[in-house]
Amino acid sequence: MRAQRAADGVPQLYTQTLAEARAADLASIQAAGGEVEPVDSVEDVFVDELGLPLRIYRPLGDGPMPTLVYFFGGGWTLGSIETADGICRRLANAAGCQVITVGYRLAPEHPFPTAVHDCHRATAWIAKASFVDPERVVVGGDSAGGNLTAATTLLARDNGPALAGQLLVYPNTLYGSDTPSMRAGVDPHLFNQTSVNWYWKHYLTDPAQGVDPLASPLLADSHAGLPPALVITAEYDPLRDEGELYAEKLSAAGVPTTLTRYDGMVHGFFAMSGALEGGRRAIAEAATWLREIFGGD
C-alpha cells in the first residue's frame, strides 16, 4: 500500500485545502473498503432535537436491538457518515447488531468541544429510542472517532446514559504526545506526526485546551467505572502508543479491557477490509467482542 501511494504520488491530506482533503479522504477510504456489503435496511434520519443526521444500519431481526453507536474518523476535521459506511455495514452483519453512525459537526467550523457534546447528546438520544435496547448500547469509533468514544464514555459515566462497552480503534488519547511511536511516525507516504498535528491544529482553538480530558482522555482524573473496552492499535501508527497507554489506564482502573496490536498494519487499516487482510481480521475481532458484550453467541 505504501509503495503504491509513493508510486502514484498521492499528496498528503495536510497539503490540500479542506475541501480537497475531505473529498480525497472519502475517495481513498471507499477505494480501499472493498465491495459494499448489503444489510437488511439502511435509513438516514435527521433528528431535529439534536440538529444532527444519523444513519441506521439494521441486520435481520425485530424489536429493540443491541446497538453500536459509531463515530467516524477523520481528525475531527475530515470524515462523514459516508466515511464509516463500509465499517458499519460489516459490523452490523458480523456482530448481528444495529449500528448507528452520528453525523457530528466538524472542525474548524465547529471546534472543540462541539464534536464531543454532539456525540454524547446523540448517544443519550439513541439510548432512549424505542428501537434500541437500552441495556445493550456500545459506543465506538476509529482514530478521532476513538477519541470521541473515550470522551463520550467519560461524560456518560457521570451524566448517563449507561453504556455496555467501548470500541476504541487506534484512538487519539493525548494532545502533544511525545511517544516512541509518534517520534517514529515520519514516513511522508503514510499518516504521520505532521498529520496528527494538522488535525489537532484545526480541532483546538487554544493549545491549552489539550489538557482537558475531553480532548485528551488519557489525562482524566479517574478511569474507574468506565465500560468494558476493546482497544485496537496498529504497529506502524503514530497513535499506537497513546492507544496502548489508554488501554493500560483502563485496565489499571479495573475496567475489563482487551488490547490487540495488529503487526504490520498502518493507521486507517480498520477501514481497508477490501485491501488488507489485517483489516478483515480486526473487523472480525470487533464483531466477536460485540457479540460477547451483547450476550449473543
N, C-alpha and C positions, 0 to 999 in steps of 0.2 A: 504493500500500500504506500509506504513512504517513497519507495523507488518510483512508483507511478506518479505520485504527486510531484516529485522532483523532475521527472522526465517531461511532464505536462506543463511545468512551470506554473503550478497553481499558486496564485497570490495568497498571502496570509490575510485573514479577515481584517486584522487590525491595520492593514494598509489601504483599506477601502472606505468609502463613505458608509454611513449607517445603512442607507437604503440598499446599497450594493452588497454589503456584508449580510444583511438579513436575507436577501434573495439567494446569495451564494450558499449560505449555511443550510437553508432548506433544500436547495437543489442537491447539495452534497449528501445530506442525510437520506434523502429519497433515493439517490443513486445507489447508496450502499445498503439500503434497507431490504432489498430483495423484493420478491413478489408480495403484493398486498393480500394479506390473509382475510378471507371473509369471516364475519362474525354474524350472529343471529340478527342483531339490529344495531344501527348507529343512529343516534339522534343528537342534533345540535339544538341547544336551547340558550336563550338569553334570559338571565334571572334579573328582573328589574330591581328587586330588593338588594341585590349585590352590585348591580351595574356591570356584570361580567358575563361572558359567554362560557358555557360548559359543553363538553361533548361526552355523551354517554354510550359506552360500548357494552352490549349485553350478550352473554352466551345464552344458550338454550336454558329455559327454566322459567318458573313462575314465582310470584310473590316477592317480598322484600329479600334482597340478595346481599351476601357479603360483598364489600366494596373496597376497591383500591382507589383512593383519590391521588391522582398523579400530577406532578408539577414538572413541566418540560424544562430542559436545559437551554443554555444559550447565554450564560454570563449575565443574567438579568437584563440583557440588552438586546439580544437576538432571540429567535425562537418564537413559537406559536403553538396553538393546538395541533396544527398540521405537523409540526416537528416531531411530536411524540406519537403520531398516528400508528406507525408500524409497531412500536413498542407496546402500545396499549392493546392493539389487536392480538398480538402474540400472547400477552399476559392474560387477557380475558379468556382466550381459548385454552391455554395451557393450565391456568390456575382454576378455571371454572368459576370465575368471579366477575362481577361488574366492575368496569374501570371507568372512572370519570376524570377527564382532563379539565383543568382550570385555566381559563384564559386570563391570567393575571396581567397587570399592566407593567410595561417595560420602562427601564431607564434608557437614556437620561431624561426622557419626557416625564417620567414618574419615578423619581429616585427613592432610595432607601428612606423609610421602611415601608413604602407603599406595597411592594410585592408581598412582603411578609404578612401584612394585615389583610391583603386580598386573599391570600391562601388560607389564612386562619378563618376568616369570615366565611369563605366558601366551604371549608371543611365543616364548620358548625352548621351551616345551612344544609349541607348534604346529609349529615348525620341525623337530621330531623325529618328528612324526606320520606314519604310513605313507601317508596320503592327501595329503601335501604334498610338493612338490618343494623340497627344502631349499636348492637353488641359486637359487630364484626366490621369495623371500619379501620383501614390501614392507610397511612399516608406514605407516599414515596416519590422519588424523583431522581434525575441524574444531573450531575455537575451542579450548576446553580440551583436546579430543581432539588438536588440533595441538600443543599444549604437551606433552601426554603422549607424542606421537610423537617430538618432538625430544628429550625427556628419555630415552625408551627407546633412541633411537639412540646417545646418549652412553653409556649403560650397556652396550649391545650391542657397541659398538666395543671396550670394554675387557674385557668378560666373555662375549661371544658372545650370541646366535648371529650369524653373518654375515648381513647384510641387503643386498638388491639395490637398495633405494631407500626414499625417504621422501616422503609426500604430505602437505604442510602447508597446510591451508586456514584462512585468517585466524587464525593461531595467536597465543596469548599467549606472549611470549618474555621479558618483563621486568616484574617486580613494581615497582609505583610509577612506571611510565614517565611522563614528562612531555614527550611528543612533540607536535608540532603537531596531529596527528590526534586525540590524546587530549584536548588542550585544546579542540579544536573540537567534541568529541563531547558536546554538552549538550542535544540535542533530547529533550524529555520524552516524545516518542512513539516513539522508536527506542532500540535498545541504545545506552547512553551511558556516560560515565565513572562515574556512580553505580552502574550495573550492574556494571561491571568491579570497582569497589572492594567491592561487596557480595559478589561471588563470592570475591575474594581473602580477605576477612574470614572467610568460612566455611572456606576451604581451609587457611590458615596458622594455627597456634596461637600463633605469635610472629612479628611483622613481621621479626625478624632472620633468619628462615628464607628471606626473599625473595632473599637474595644467593646462596643455594645454586643451583648451575647446574641441578639437577634441578627447581627451581621456576622459575628464570629462565635458560633455556638460552643466552640472549644473553651471559651472563656466564661461560660456560665458558672455561677457560684456553686451550683449543685446540679448533678445529672441524675440524682436519685428520683425514682418514681416515674421515669420515662418509660414508654412502651418497649417491648422486645424489638431488637433490631437485627437486620441483615445488612452488613456493610460490604460492598464490593469495590475493590480497587484494581488498578492496572499497573503492571510493572513499570512501564515507560510513560509515566504521567507525573507532571509536576505536583499534582494534588495528592499523589499516593500517600505520602507520609502523614499529612494532616487528616486524611480519612482514617488511616490506621490509628493515629493518636486518638481520634474521637472514639473509635471502637474500644480502645483501651480505657478511656474515661468512662464510657458507658458501663463496661464490664466491672470496673473498679467500684462503681456506684451501685452495683447489684442488679443492673439491667441485663437480662438474658440477651447475649449478643453473639452473633456468628459473623466472623470476618473471613472473607475469601479474597486473596490476591490472585489475579489472573496473569501468570507469567507470559511474557512475550506480547502482551496487549498494550495498546495506547489509549489515551483519553478519547472517549467517544465510542469505544468498541461495542458498548451495550446496544447502540442503535445501528450496528453494522452486521446484523444477522445474515444479510444476503451476501456479504463479502468475507466475513471472518467466522471461523468455527468457534472461536472463543466467545463471540457474541451470542451464538446459539446456545452454548453451554451455560452462559450467565443468565440468559432468559429462562432456561430450564431450571436452574438453581433457584432463581427468584420465584418461579411458579410453584416449585415444590415447597419452598418455605411458606409461601402464601397459603397453600392448601393446609399445611400444618397449623398455621396461625388461626385459620378459619375453621379448623376442626374437620376438614374434609379427608378424603382418602389419600 
